[in-house]
Amino acid sequence: MLYYLFEFLDKSTNLPGTGVFQYITFRSGLAVLLSLLISTIFGKKIINFLRNQQVGETVRELGLEGQTQKAGTPTMGGLIIILATLIPVLLLAKLDNIYIVLLIVTTLWMGTIGFIDDYIKIFKKDKEGLKGKFKVIGQVGLGLIVGSVLYFHPGVTVRKDTQRTNILQTAESGISQVALEEKSTATTIPFFKNNEFDYAEIISFLGDGFQDYAWLIFIPVVIFIITAVSNGANLTDGIDGLAAGTSAISVLTLGIFTFVSGNIIFSNYLNIMYIPNSGEMTVFISAFVGALIGFLWYNSYPAAVFMGDTGSLTIGGIIAVIAIAIRKELLIPVICGIFLAENLSVVMQVSYFKYTKKKFGEGKRIFLMSPLHHHYQKKGYHESKIVTRFWIVGILLAILSIVTLKLR
């Protein structure tokens, strides 16, 4: 909203300083500060409100050290993250930008699913929360919306390698850039030189006009990624500060990719796909990072609040949509390597247990407990040490992800 106010003032009054709101970097910096203030100052008020409403965590006995002390800790803290993200975005971002609209829809959609899940657990006294099939339906629904918009909306375009000479000429001459934009289902394959792959090629066997049916591949891919990443974030939220910290690292990394992908000069210099209008997502990402760090102030050990599914599902959904929008979804296993490890540990544990029980009559386990962070808790590591080491691994994966900009 402030963006449009200052845009009007700049055009109508020419007041000094009003034009600064046109810069993504300025609005992104302001978004970080504002979200940090909201999450730290008003976060305490929200935590007190949740405590007064007796919105406390119900802890299942898993035999983990320090587990019983967490009982009654306020949950649904994901509301802090959502509010501290959306308020700066509504004030500072271009609300007519299709990518911003998608991220706002994602935040509200996944936040609602998580809120319903937490509500059932706390107020209905049902430890299972929202049934898994309904969560999946919600995730698939969001995937359908995001995939359809990214595929069909005319404002979602790319400019690829063969256009870069023209892009520079366009930028220098000031000629309209619209003619260079095209609809595409192309994405980026990390670590390869000619690293652009078009999902449409999968159905090239259909013959002439196969590109018209690329949505048959693209939309299911979007659904799978959103479902997988949101579940991965949900599984990671098991000990104090783990999900918030690792998510902040991943989102900050995606913010770097978003900024360079949406900048015509940087994308040409780095020889990567240029995605018009995507740079505006940097404002959203900055607000999101600030919200996560501010939430971490209260969520670090010993946690004064838990994010609950309200936060974890929202985080995963946002990360997935950002990665897909900037055509970096194939880099998610690296950027979100912690989420992947947590997900795989559960899949491996359950699969191996069922296999050994069927074959030998007695189920066996690969890990002492899954998800992976509980395995290390069972081995006697303090949760602060586990969280810190997971953060370090997350930082290393983030650096590796950034290096892929030039390492091919």
C-alpha positions, 0 to 999 in steps of 0.5 A: 500500500505504501508503495502505491502511495509513494508512487503517486506522490513521486509522480504528482508532487516530485517530493525528494525521496519519494522515488526511493520506494521504486527500488526493490533493495530499499523495500526489501531492507525495510521489510526485514526491519519491519517484520523483525519488529513485529515478530519480536515486539508483538510476538511476545503479546501473541505468546501471552495471548496464547498462554492465557487461552491455554493453547498449550502443546500436548506432548506424547511420551516418546522417552526423550530427555527434557520432553515432559518439560515442554508440556503446556508451552504455547503452540500455534506460534506460526501466527507470529510468522504469518502476521510478521510476513504479511503486514510488511508485504501488504505495505511495501510490495507491489500487490498486483504482481502475480508472484506476490499474489501467489505467495500471499495465497500460499501463506493464507492457504497453508496457514489455514490448513495448519491452523485447523490441524492445531485447533483440532489437536488443542481444543478437540483434544485429538492428538492426531489433528487433521486427518492426513488425507485432508492435509494432502487434499489441501496441499494438492489443491494449492498445487493445482492453483499454483501450477495452473497460474504459473502455466496459464497466466500471461504475466509468468514468462521467461527469457532464456539463453538465446535471447541474452544478446537481445536482452542487453540491446533492449536494456541499453536502447530502452525499447520495450522488452515484452517482445522477448518474453515467452511462456515456458515450462523450462527449469534449471538443472543444477551442476550442468553446463547447458542446464535448462530443461523443458518439462514439455520435452517429456511428452515430445512423443505426442508429435507436433503441438506437444507443447500445448499439453505440457501442463499435464507434466508441469502441474503434477510436478508442482503438486508433488513439490509443494506436498513434499516440501511442506511435509518435510518442514512439518517433520523438521519441526520437532525440537526448539529452533530447528525448523525456524533456523534451517528455514531461514537459511533456505529462504535467504538462499532462495532470496539471492536466487530470486534477486539475480533471476529477476534482475536483467543485468545480474542474470545476464552476467551469471548466464542464468534464466531471466524471469521478468517481474520475479524480483518483486518476490525479494520483498516478500522473502525479506519479510519472511526471513525477518519473521523467521528470525524474529520468531526464533528469538522466542523459539530457540532453546528453551522455547517459549512458543512452538510454531505448530503446523500453522507455521511449519506447513506454511513455511514449507509451502512458501519455500516450494512456491518460491523455488518453483517460481524462479525455476530452481525446484530441482535444487530443492534437495540441496537448498532444503537438504535438512528437510529431505533428510528428515523426510527420508529418515521417516520413509526409510524407517517405516518402510524397513520396519514393515519389510522386516516385520513381513519377512521375519515376523519382527519389525526392525529399525534403521534409526533409534527414532525418526525423524532424524533429529530424534535419532540423535536425541536418543543417542544422548546429544542435547537438542541445542547441539543437534540444532546448531549442527543442523544449522551448520549443515544447512549453511554449507548446503546453502553455500553449495547451492549459491555456487551452482550459479557458476559451477556447471 
